[in-house]
């Protein structure tokens, strides 16, 4: 029984150590600014170099007791732990913010004094020199993460492309993200872009006036063409209604009638006077019908005078147009 308990305890110890080791690997150096002049201030208004630590896991982990250093000599394997600790800055206890939740970030100010606060470290960072930064676990032996930051100009940061990504990049002052995720999907609104590109409004004024004048030009062209079309239709209508045209039409009708009578005379002789036999037959039949109905010579005795438009002026034009 004692052997079984000892074995179970050993397994639990090994599994716990493995689990905590995996969780420690989720603590990363995420973003660094070595030349801070106006990017981020501490609670005292000072602009110091800063290091962002991120928990890229989905569980909470307390980073108190871990160490941050910029002294590459700690990489010497033969160096004793006490000597290594002297060259590091410890993340102190008693600060609730060191208990990093899932996907959370924490900023530490460098070139400072720990007496100013738990987030102030004595780690030395020179802005005009490349700097190596190492993150050690609480035993000051295991290196959890490290990065070498090149010389940076003012207010630029050296950051992972995304939280925990192995790819590092230089971020401009406008895209620095201290304390939040390195990758932010955000799009600039059209109004903000317009204000940025045309702060005095000259461009939008010219564009607006151009649109107005273009629309006016289109209206002018449309109504000009429409007016020409209507004028053409009106002229054509007037030409179609002039009297000589009517006279010409009547002349054609008269010519057709004369031609028909001539054809009848040639067929039936001069006695027919150009009248069709069908007309004679119809007249005789109508007379017989009236005689049978005793209405041949019956008059109503009522005189009705109906006005008749003789178009005498039209006849005058017809009579004179051929003598001009």
Residue pairs with C-beta under 8 A, 6 or more apart in sequence:
23 57
23 59
23 61
24 61
24 137
24 142
24 144
25 144
26 55
26 56
26 57
26 59
26 61
26 164
27 53
27 54
27 55
27 56
27 61
27 63
27 66
27 100
27 135
27 144
27 145
28 53
28 54
28 56
28 135
28 144
28 145
28 160
28 163
28 164
29 51
29 52
29 53
29 54
29 133
29 135
29 145
29 146
29 147
30 52
30 53
30 54
30 105
30 159
30 160
30 163
30 164
30 182
31 51
31 52
31 54
31 157
31 158
31 159
31 160
31 171
31 176
31 177
31 178
31 182
32 49
32 50
32 51
32 52
32 133
32 147
32 149
32 157
32 158
32 159
33 39
33 40
33 49
33 50
33 152
33 155
33 156
33 157
33 158
33 176
33 178
34 49
34 125
34 126
34 127
34 131
34 149
34 151
34 152
34 158
35 49
35 127
35 152
35 153
35 154
35 155
35 156
36 47
36 48
36 49
36 50
36 154
36 155
37 47
37 154
37 155
38 47
38 154
38 155
39 47
39 155
39 157
39 173
39 176
39 178
40 47
40 50
40 107
40 176
40 178
41 47
42 48
42 109
42 112
42 116
42 117
42 119
42 120
43 117
44 116
46 109
46 112
48 109
48 110
48 111
48 112
49 109
49 110
49 111
49 125
49 127
50 107
50 108
50 109
50 110
50 178
51 68
51 107
51 108
51 110
51 123
51 133
52 105
52 106
52 107
52 108
52 159
52 178
52 179
53 63
53 100
53 105
53 106
53 108
53 135
54 100
54 103
54 104
54 105
54 106
54 163
54 164
55 61
55 63
55 100
55 101
55 102
55 103
55 104
55 105
56 103
56 163
56 164
57 102
57 103
58 102
58 103
59 102
60 99
60 100
60 101
60 102
61 99
61 100
62 98
62 99
62 100
63 91
63 98
63 100
63 106
64 91
64 92
64 93
64 94
64 95
64 98
64 99
65 90
65 91
65 93
65 138
66 90
66 91
66 135
66 136
66 137
66 138
66 144
67 85
67 88
67 89
67 90
67 91
67 135
67 136
67 137
67 138
67 140
68 88
68 89
68 91
68 108
68 121
68 123
68 133
68 134
68 135
68 136
69 87
69 88
69 89
69 123
69 133
69 134
69 136
70 110
70 123
70 124
70 125
70 131
70 132
70 133
70 134
71 87
71 88
72 132
72 134
73 79
73 87
74 84
74 87
74 88
74 134
74 136
75 134
75 143
81 139
81 140
81 141
84 136
84 140
84 141
85 140
88 136
88 140
89 114
89 121
89 122
89 123
91 98
91 108
91 118
91 121
92 98
92 114
92 118
94 118
95 118
95 119
97 106
97 118
97 119
98 106
98 118
100 106
103 163
103 181
105 178
105 179
105 180
105 181
106 119
106 179
107 119
107 178
107 179
108 119
108 120
108 121
108 123
109 119
109 120
109 121
110 121
110 123
110 124
110 125
111 122
111 123
111 124
111 125
112 120
112 121
112 122
113 120
113 122
114 120
114 121
114 122
123 133
125 131
127 151
127 152
128 151
129 151
130 148
130 149
130 150
130 151
131 148
131 149
132 146
132 147
132 148
132 149
133 146
133 147
133 148
133 149
134 143
134 145
134 146
135 143
135 144
135 145
135 146
136 142
136 143
136 144
137 144
147 158
147 168
149 158
150 158
152 158
152 170
154 173
155 173
155 176
156 170
156 171
156 172
156 173
156 176
157 170
157 171
157 176
157 178
158 168
158 169
158 170
158 171
159 168
159 169
159 171
159 176
159 177
159 182
160 166
160 167
160 168
160 169
160 182
161 167
161 168
161 169
161 182
161 183
162 181
162 182
162 183
163 181
163 182
163 183
165 182
171 177
171 182
177 184
188 196
194 204
197 203
198 204
239 245
243 314
243 317
244 317
244 321
246 314
247 314
247 317
247 318
247 321
250 318
251 318
260 274
261 273
261 274
261 275
262 274
264 272
264 274
264 275
264 276
265 272
265 273
265 274
268 277
287 296
290 296
